[in-house]
Amino acid sequence: MISAVRNGIKQLIMKGVIVYKSKYGATTQYSNWLADELGLPLVKAEEFDSKSLSDFDFVILASSIYIGKWLLRDWVKQNADVLKSKKLFFVMVCGTPSSDFKEQERLANTNIPSSLAKNSNVMFLRGRVVIKKLSLMDKLALRFASSMVNDPLKKKEMTEGYDEVSRANMVDIIKKVRAYLQAMNVQKAESNLV
Ligand SMILES: Cc1cc2nc3c(=O)[nH]c(=O)nc-3n(C[C@H](O)[C@H](O)[C@H](O)COP(=O)(O)O)c2cc1C
């Protein structure tokens, strides 16, 4: 009896994983907080054995954006066939302000394969730039990009850096993942009753 109840409970648990890629630590920090809040395993994309993707029902894919490219873009493309049967949460850590919906839409459209877009959520988190920690190439790239920008606030952030990494930013993501888990658990519980 107890094992039957245990099996029932086991069936209700959706298995998830956080796969992430970060360059200077902002995404690593967010991914650690997410893993902590949601009780999920956390794996760097470069250390993740893609064959084990089939073990999971949902995947949170978190990485940052450099010159318009989301760092997990190629990894996601390579694994698109397996990922298309999963519920996906795309997390883009970037400098783009949360009010710039047009740029967010552009970043989502250019970085997420259309075959994966429909069963997914895309979320943006403001990250950080610490100028003195950047590689020479990144410093130069940012300096060049800042010379093309007119908005004084954006220019200041690009030349002096900024830090908006905060646990409080994750409220929406956590809500969305929990809402999904709740909906799936209700669905599974109902199908178990039939
Ligand atoms: C060289 C460089 C280029 C960047 N390009 C973009 C960009 O195109 N769009 C954007 O929204 N943010 C951009 N950012 C901001 C980063 O996405 C942000 O700093 C993020 O927090 C980095 O996260 P990470 O430390 O996990 O790599 C850029 C930052 C640097 C240093």
The ligand as a MOL file (V3000), in Angstrom:
LIG
                    3D

  0  0  0     0  0            999 V3000
M  V30 BEGIN CTAB
M  V30 COUNTS 31 33 0 0 0
M  V30 BEGIN ATOM
M  V30 1 C 31.0850 42.9240 -24.7050 0
M  V30 2 C 29.6770 42.8620 -24.1950 0
M  V30 3 C 28.6260 42.7930 -25.0820 0
M  V30 4 C 27.2980 42.7530 -24.6120 0
M  V30 5 N 26.2740 42.7070 -25.5300 0
M  V30 6 C 25.0020 42.7670 -25.0830 0
M  V30 7 C 23.9250 42.8010 -26.0160 0
M  V30 8 O 24.0930 42.7450 -27.2380 0
M  V30 9 N 22.6500 42.9010 -25.5260 0
M  V30 10 C 22.3970 42.9620 -24.1880 0
M  V30 11 O 21.2400 43.0780 -23.7980 0
M  V30 12 N 23.4090 42.8790 -23.2780 0
M  V30 13 C 24.6980 42.7950 -23.6910 0
M  V30 14 N 25.7210 42.7300 -22.7890 0
M  V30 15 C 25.4200 42.6680 -21.3480 0
M  V30 16 C 25.5980 41.2430 -20.7800 0
M  V30 17 O 24.6340 40.3780 -21.3320 0
M  V30 18 C 25.4530 41.3020 -19.2470 0
M  V30 19 O 26.5850 41.9650 -18.7570 0
M  V30 20 C 25.2830 39.9650 -18.5510 0
M  V30 21 O 25.0050 40.2180 -17.2080 0
M  V30 22 C 26.5250 39.0890 -18.6030 0
M  V30 23 O 26.2370 37.9070 -17.8990 0
M  V30 24 P 27.3390 36.8050 -17.5500 0
M  V30 25 O 28.2510 37.4080 -16.5330 0
M  V30 26 O 26.5540 35.6650 -16.9920 0
M  V30 27 O 28.0170 36.4230 -18.8210 0
M  V30 28 C 27.0460 42.7690 -23.2130 0
M  V30 29 C 28.1240 42.8210 -22.3270 0
M  V30 30 C 29.4310 42.8670 -22.7900 0
M  V30 31 C 30.5560 42.9170 -21.8000 0
M  V30 END ATOM
M  V30 BEGIN BOND
M  V30 1 1 1 2
M  V30 2 1 2 3
M  V30 3 2 2 30
M  V30 4 2 3 4
M  V30 5 1 4 5
M  V30 6 1 4 28
M  V30 7 2 5 6
M  V30 8 1 6 7
M  V30 9 1 6 13
M  V30 10 2 7 8
M  V30 11 1 7 9
M  V30 12 1 9 10
M  V30 13 2 10 11
M  V30 14 1 10 12
M  V30 15 2 12 13
M  V30 16 1 13 14
M  V30 17 1 14 15
M  V30 18 1 14 28
M  V30 19 1 15 16
M  V30 20 1 16 17
M  V30 21 1 16 18
M  V30 22 1 18 19
M  V30 23 1 18 20
M  V30 24 1 20 21
M  V30 25 1 20 22
M  V30 26 1 22 23
M  V30 27 1 23 24
M  V30 28 2 24 25
M  V30 29 1 24 26
M  V30 30 1 24 27
M  V30 31 2 28 29
M  V30 32 1 29 30
M  V30 33 1 30 31
M  V30 END BOND
M  V30 END CTAB
M  END
